[in-house]
């Protein structure tokens, strides 16, 4: 994946944002339960990805990447 993320609609560079108010601890993570054969199915329980939101300054589309 390229280091600079671009909007799939208008191809403008996306701006990284910060998640707020996700839970009592202020954290949000993506974890696979191991039963899926899909995209996250290959992750083990010790591999936790952090969702990072990106917003297009032009069209305001918001995308969340698991990094």
JOSULTA-V865804 format. One line per field, one symbol per residue. phi: phi as a letter, one per 40 degrees, with the letter a starting at -180 (. if undefined). psi: psi as a letter, one per 40 degrees, with the letter a starting at -180 (. if undefined). burial: I if it has 24 or more other C-alpha atoms within 12 Angstrom, else O. Layout:
phi = ???
psi = ???
burial = ???
This chain:
phi = .ccccbcccbgcccbcbbcbgcaccgbaabbccgccccdcccccccbbbbcbcbbcccbgcbbbbcb
psi = hidhhihedefihihhahiifdadeeihihhieeeieadedeiidehhihhhiihhedeehhihhh.
burial = OOOOOIOOOOOOOIOOOOOOOOOOOOOOOOOOOOOOOOOOOOOOOOOOOOOIOIIIOOOOOIIIOOO
